[in-house]
Amino acid sequence: MSREDIDMEEVEAKIQNRLSLLANIEQPRFIHKCICFAITRKCPFECRRCFFCGSKDGESVSVADAKEIIANLPDDLEEIVLTGGEPFVNMRLLYDVLTEIKNRRFPELSRISILTTGFWATDREYVREIVRELADLGVRILLWEHLTNGIMRQD
């Protein structure tokens, strides 16, 4: 097809038609209000590709600081994801933070998640117990290996 064979009026009409379709698309009305709260930098792994920069000697937030942070979060949060390092390295801190989040009673909060490597899940009964306790608190567990297809620890 040569340049002379192109009907510029037809091309212009197609462009205008597509622009009008774009103009009629509604703007997104939904913005998910989520925060990731890294409660510790401690992690039993030191994966080179990990963007959390965890280490075996990483520091953790104090319970007092966690309470202050949670108290100052916006009321309209819909999801809170607890991360680290590895949030399960300090179970007491993890449960204290979860309790504080629950006590804060965010009116729009529909989901609390914990992002974990799963290192703690070595005994089937222990895992069932922890998962039951967390489910009773309305918490879901996000296993890092499943989210990344295992690429993080293939170093």
N, C-alpha and C positions, 0 to 999 in steps of 0.2 A: 504494500500500500504506500503510495507516494503522498507527499504533503498536500498535493493538489486534490487528492481524493477525500481528504478529511473535511467534513462539513462542520465548520466552526460554530455555526448557529446551533447545531445538534449537540456539540460538545458543551457549549455554554449552557444550553437547556439542561443537560445532565448534571452539570456542576451546580446550577441553581436548585435543581430538584434535590440533590444530596444535601446541600446547605440547608434547605428548608426542613429536611428530615432531622438534621442535627439540631436545628433551632427548636424543634418540638419535643426534644428529649427532656424529660423532667430532671431537674437537679436532684442529686441524692438528698434524701431527707433524713437519713439515719447516719449518725456518727456514733460509733461504739466507743464508750468512754472507759478506757482500761488503763491500769497502771501496773508496771512490773516493779516489785519491791525486792531488791537483793538484800536479804537479811544476813548474809554471810559471804565472805570470800574464801572460806575454807572449803576444800574439796579433796577427796582422797586421790583424785586423778589430776594430772597436769597436762591435759590434752593441748597440743600445739595450736590446734585450730579453734579452740574455745574462745569465744569473745567475752566470756565472763571473767577471764583472767583469774581463775581460782588457783589456790595452792594449798598444800598441806598445812602451812603456817598462816593462812589467811585470817584476817580479823572478822569478827561478827559485830553486828549492831547490839547495843545493850538493850535490855527490856525497857528501860526508862526512855531511851532514844526512840525505840520502836513505837512506844505509846505516844510520844510527842509527834512523831511523823504521822501516825494513823489519825491522831486528833486533828491534824492540819490538812488532811486529804479533802478534796472537794466532796460535797455531799452527793453529787449526782453520778458517782462512779457506778459502772455496771459490772465491772470485773476487776478483780485483783489477782495478780499472778505472783506467787512467792517464788523467788529464784535465789541463786547464790552465785558463786560456789555451788555447794550442795546443801540445800535446806535441811536435809535429814541428818547432817552431822551433829546437830545439837537439837535433839528432840524436845527438850524443855523449852528452848527459845522458840522453836517452831510452834509448839502448842500455846505458848504465851502470846505469840503474835496472832495466831488464829483466834484465840479467845478475845483478844483486844479488838480484832476486826469484827467479830460477832457482837461484842458489847457496844461497839460504835453504832450499829444498826443503820447502815447506809440505806436510805429508802429505795434506791434504784438498783442496788447490788443483786445480781442474779447468779453470779458465779465467782467462786474462789478456787484457784488452781494452784498446784505446786509443781514446778518444773524440776525433775529429779533425774539423776543418772541411773537410779535404781540399785546402787551399790548395796543398800541396806536389805534388799529383797533376797536374802539367801535361804530362808527357811519358810516353807509354804504356810505353816500355821501362823508364824509371826506376820507374814504378809497379809494373811486374811484378817488378823486382829487389827493391824494398822489401817487397812483399807476400810474395815467396818467402822472403826472409830472416826476416820476422816469422812466417810460417807454420812455418818450421823451428824457431823458438823456441816454437811453440805459442801464438802471439798472434793474436787476431782484431782487425780494424779496424772500429770503429763510426763511420760517417760521419754527422756531426751533421745535415747537410741532410736525410738520409733519416729520421732520428729525429724531426725537427720539421716535416717536409713543407715545408721552405724558409721557414718563417715568421720565422726569426730575422733574416734579412738582407733583409727586405722593407721596411726603414725608409726 
